Amino acid sequence: MLEFRTQGFNGYGVKYSPFFDSRIAVSAAANFGLVGNGRLYILGLTPNGIVAEKWYDTQDCLFDTAWSEAHENQIVVASGDGAVKLFDLNLDNFPVQSWHEHKREVFSVHWNLTSKDTFCSSSWDGTVKIWNPTRPASILTLPTNSCTYSASWSPHSPFLLSCVSSDSHLRVFDVRAPTVSGTTNHLVSATSIHNAPAVSNTPYACTIDGPGSLLPPIPPTVPRLANGTFPPSECLTHDWNKYRDTIIATGGVDRLIRTFDLRMPSQGPLAVLPGHGYAIRKLAWSPHLPDVLLSASYDMTCRVWTDGIGLGVGGPGVSMGKTSEVVQGPAREMGRMARHTEFVTGVDWCLFGAEGWCASCGWDERLLVWDVRAIMG
């Protein structure tokens, strides 16, 4: 395990470069993001450990970061003053572009993985905005009317965009969809995250209670309503599965990870994964295996899960890449990393080299680079 200390700044987001396996960006904030400056770290993995290749200081805290998919030296950040800033590593000190359209904190940014010429941002002002780095203003504004913590492009389509928010909903937008009297705003689905899990004869839907369930039981400490649903709660993070183009995982304040199939938005979650002791701050599906998911939580742990459908599913001791079959097994926690000493706020997978390497950051002013395979059981 490698470690880098972000002295005086608490980590919020971490992202591996899509071009270099040895380059990592960390967005951080002074005073836990409550007040003060921000800093963007550009870190390099070397034979002598992790070194800071460059850093940029900002006037307000930084909550998230995303590398350009088209330019190896450009990176965008989400700022607490409502700004979205684009930096070029060939230049020092200042961003090459700065947009100030959001009215409140910008909490996430994400680059379009397929078209590569646009990125999106989400804000506490209840909007998601789409940007082109060469334009002086946003291309499109998508209203959610609720504090929006996370927005993400589909890795399978350049037109699909999703977000989760404080009203406990997962929304999917298609920028090709027409607006009807200016009211739909490209919205194609809005899923209530707190609905009861799906009940179906298909292998992709299981109940969480009763004999034969493939999903772990929900602890009694998690509140449930009389009709089997869960009370609405703020959803803080989500991510698209990299292999199954209709599957999205969500996590938030109620400590539960849920997976949804966009083909059945009204059927409730496919899987519900309990285990974290506090809110789930970040989720990331594996770029190597379709069933493996990483989570970061305020309980100071990172955990690796399988949703039970896809490659690499098996009993204890089955490690990554050991099987090529597409099978269904029990959804479960496969291991945890508990080396952080404060809230863990960011986690990301390395796209290159041996599958399983990842990085995490948190409020303990530390970036950790570690091998997921070492904790899987």
N, C-alpha and C positions, 0 to 999 in steps of 0.2 A: 504494500500500500504506500503510495506517494502522497505527500502533503505539502500544501503551500498556505502560508498565513497572509490573509488580507488585513494586515494590521490597521486597526482603527475603522474598518469598514465591515459591515455585516452583509454576508452574501445573500442574494435574492434569486439570481438566475445563472445557469451555467450552460454553455453550448460548445460542443465540439465543432471544429471547422469541417465543412463538407469537402474541403480540398486537401487538408493536411492532417495526418493522424497525430501529429505532435503539437497541434495548436488548439488551445482552449480559451474561450472568453468567459469572463465572470462579471456580471453586473452587481454592484454592491452599493450600500448606503451607510452613511454615518448615523449613529444614534438609533440603530434598528429601523431606519426609514421613517421615524417620526418627525424629525426636523434635521436640517443640515444638508451637507453636500453629498454627491454621489461620485462613484469612480467605476470606470470600465477598465478591467484588467485584460490584457492580451498575454497569455502565458504559453511558454514553450516547454515541452517535455524533452529533457536532455539526459545523457548518461549520468550527469551529476545531480539529477533531480529536476524539480520544476522551477523555472526562472521566469521573471517578469520581463517580457520583451518590450512592452510598452504599456502605458496607462494614460487614460484621459480623465481629468477631473471635470465635474459638472456642478452647476449651482444648486441642483436639487437631486434628491435620491433617484437611483435607477432601479427599476423593478424587474426588467426583463431585457433580453437581448436576442438577436437573430442574425446569423451570417447571411450575406447575399449568396444566392445560388448561381449568380452570373459573374460575379467579380470576386476573386479570391481575397482581396484586401479591403472589402467594404463590409460594414456591419452596422446594424440599426439598433437603437436602444429605446426603451420606454421610460419616460421620466415622470417624477412626481408632480411637476408643475404643469402637466398637460402637454408637454412637448414630445415630439418624436424626432430623434436626431440620427443622422447618418454620418458615420466616420469612415475615413479612408486611411489605412495604416501607412500609406506613403507620406502622409502629412501629419504634423505634430499639433498638439494642443487643442485645436478647434474642429468642430464638425464641418463637413462640406455642404451639408444641408440641414435645416431645422424647420420643422412644421409646428405651428401653434394653433391647431383647430379644436382640439379637445378642451372641454371646459373644466375637467377635473383630472385626477391622476390617471395616467396611462399605465395599465397593469400588465399588458402582454403585447408582444409583437411576434409575427410569424411570417416567414418568407414563403411564397408560392413555390412548391417543390417541382411543379411540372411546367408551368409557363416561364418561371424564373425571372419575370420582369416586373412582378408586383409583390407587395407584401401587405399585411393587414395589421391593425392595432385595435385593441379594445380598451375601454375606459370606464371609470366609475360614473361617467356622465350618461351612461345608458346607450352608447353608440359603438358600432364597429365601423372603422374606416378602411378603405382600400386605397393604396398609394402606389405610384410609380416613382422610382427614385429620381427620374429626370424631370418631373413636373413640379411646379411650385405649389400646387394645392392637391387635395385628395381627389381621387377619381369618383368615389361613391361613398355615401354614408348610409349604413344600415342601422335603423333604430331597434333597440331591444326594450327600451323604457324600463330598464332595470340595471343596477350596477353589474357590469360585465367584467368578470375576472379573467377569462381566457378565451382567445379566438385562435382558430387554426384552419389552414387550408387542407383539403383532402390531398393525400399523396397520390391519389389515383386519377384526379380530375382537376384541370385548371380553373373550373367554374364553381366548384362546391366549396363552401366555407361554413364552418360551424362555430358555435360559441356557447358558453355556459355562464350563468349569472346568479344573482342573489335571490331570484324568484323561483329557484329550483327547477329550471327548465333548460333543456338542451335544444338549441335552435340550429337548423340547417338552412342555408341560403344558397340559391343557385342564381348566379349573376346573369344567366341567360333568360331566366324566367321573367315574363312581363309583369309590370305592376298594374293592378286593377284599381282604377280611380285613385291611384296614388296611395293605396292602403296596405297592400301586401308587402311592398318593398322587397321583392325577390324571395320572401320567406316561403319555403316549401314544406317544412315540418317544424313543430314545436312539441317536444316530448316532455311530459312530467316525470322528472327523475325519481320522485318519491312514490310512484305507483308500485303496486304489489308485483312481484316477479311473475313472469309468464308461466302459464300452465298449458302444455301442448304435448302432442305425441311426437313432434319432430325432435331430432337429436340435438337441436340447438336451443331448446327451451326446457327448463327444469324447474321444479318447485324447490323451495328451500326448506320445507318441512316434510316430515313423513317418511315412511319406509322407502328405500330405494333412491333417495335423493343423492344427486351427484354434487350438491353444493353444501358447504359447511353451514352448521346451524348459526342463526343470529343470536348473539349473547342477550340475556335478559336485560342488560343495561342499555340496550338500544331501544328507544321507545317505538312502539307501533300502535296504530289506531285499531279500532274494533273491526274494521273491514279488511284488515290485513295490510293496508298501505302504511307508509311511514310519514311522519309529519314533514312538511316542507322545510328545507334547510338550504343554506347558501352552498352553491356548487363552486368550487375554487379552481378546478383543473379538469382537463379532458385531453384525450389523444386518439387519433385514428389508428386503427390496426394497419400495419404496413403490407399485409398479405391478403386480408379479407376486406374488400373495399366497402362493405356496409357496416362494419363493426366499429363502435366507438366505446371507449371506457371513460367513466367519470368518477370524480372523487371530491369530497368536500367536508363540510363541518360535521356531518353526522358520522364520520369515520368509516364509511362504507365505500368500497369500490364496486361499481356496477358496470356491466357491459350491455350495450344495446345493439340491436340489429335495425338499421334504418328502413329495411323492407317491412318491418312490423312495429312501427313507432308507438302504436296504441296497446301493444301486448305487454308492456312493462319490461324490466331488465331480464336478460338471459341468465346472467349470473350475478350474485351478490356476494362479495368477499369481505367478511368482517376480520378484524384483527388489530388494526391500529387503535391506540389509546386516545389519540387526539386527532384534530382535523388533518385531512390529507391535502398537502399543498401542491404536489406535482406528480403527474403520471407520465410514463414513457413506455410505449410498446417497443419490444425488441426489433431491431432492423434485420435480425438473423433468423428468428423463429416466430411463427404466427401465434403461438399461445402464451408467450412469456411477456410479462409486464413488470416494470419497476415502479415503485412508489416512494415518495418522500413525505414525511409527516412532521407535525409539531410534537410528536412523541419522541423525537430525536433519533428515529430509526429510518433506514431505507429497507424496503422489503421487496422480494422478488416473488411473483405469483405465476400460476398457470390458470387459465380459464377453462382448461380441460378439453379444448377442441383444437386439434392441429398437430404439428410435429413436436417431438420431444416430450410427449406425455407418457408417463410411466410411474412405476412405484418408486420408493425411496432409493436414492443412489443412481437414478437415471440422469445422466448429465446432458448438457447441450449437444445436439447433433448426433445422438446415438441411434436415432431411428428415422426412417424416411416415410413411415406410414402416416396417413391421416386418420387419427383415431380419436375417440372420446374417452376421457378419464375424469377423475374427480377434480373439480376446481379447488385449489388449495394454495396456501402459502408454502413456498419452497425454501425460504431462508430469509435471514435478516442481517443487516449490518448496523451495529449500534456503537460506532466509534465517535459519532458527533456528540457534543455536550450541550447543545442548544437546538432550537428549532431547525429542522432540515427543510430548506425552501426550494432547492433546485436539484435536478438529477438529469443526466443525459447519457446516451450510449455512444461509444466510439463506433464509427461506421467501418473502420479499417482493421486489418490484422486479425488476430485470433478473436473469435466471437466471445463476447462476455465482458469486455472492459467497459467501465463507465466512470463518470465523475459526479460528485455531489458537493453541494455547498450549503452553508447554513449561517445562522446567527452567531456561531462560535468563532467567526472570522477564519474559517478554514475551508479550503478546497481539498477534497480527498479523491484520489484516483485509485480504483480498486477493481478486482476481478470478481464478477458476480458468481462465477463457477466455484469460487472458494467457499461460498456460504450456502450453496444449493444442496439440499439433502433429500 
